[in-house]
Amino acid sequence: MRSELPRSLPETMKTIEIYTQPFCPYCARAVNLLTKKGVTFKEIDAPGGTPAREEARARSGGRSTVPQIFIGDQHIGGSDDLAALERAGKLDALLAA
Ligand SMILES: N[C@@H](CCC(=O)N[C@@H](CS)C(=O)NCC(=O)O)C(=O)O
């Protein structure tokens, strides 16, 4: 006989990463939205000319601006892209484990 499934599945948390630089209003807007969502995320300081910025560019298929946001394996894009997902009602599902 098969054992019963657990009533609730263990939570798995997606890694959420955001590359930012200081004094960047788009970065602040994206960080605020993620903070409002109550998710844990890793903010990577990536000012122009640093290896972290190069990493952001490479991972995002050549995008040179910050922020660049990743949810799990998925490249979301910048602040406008994140806000568009929220407006479309799709962000919560993406952030969910
Ligand atoms: N539409 C983009 C705009 C991002 C943007 O313009 N970011 C500025 C900083 S606030 C940037 O990276 N500028 C180029 C640079 O600083 O090298 C978004 O929503 O993320």
The ligand as an ORCA input file, in Angstrom:
! r2SCAN-3c Opt
* xyz 0 1
  N      14.070     50.601    -17.853
  C      15.152     50.228    -16.968
  C      15.948     51.493    -16.648
  C      17.163     51.201    -15.774
  C      18.156     52.316    -15.805
  O      18.088     53.249    -16.629
  N      19.118     52.231    -14.869
  C      20.176     53.182    -14.841
  C      20.571     53.472    -13.392
  S      19.216     54.127    -12.435
  C      21.388     52.603    -15.515
  O      21.728     51.441    -15.338
  N      22.088     53.430    -16.298
  C      23.290     53.004    -16.967
  C      24.481     53.121    -16.088
  O      24.381     53.626    -14.966
  O      25.552     52.654    -16.510
  C      14.557     49.549    -15.720
  O      13.345     49.658    -15.512
  O      15.297     48.876    -14.998
*
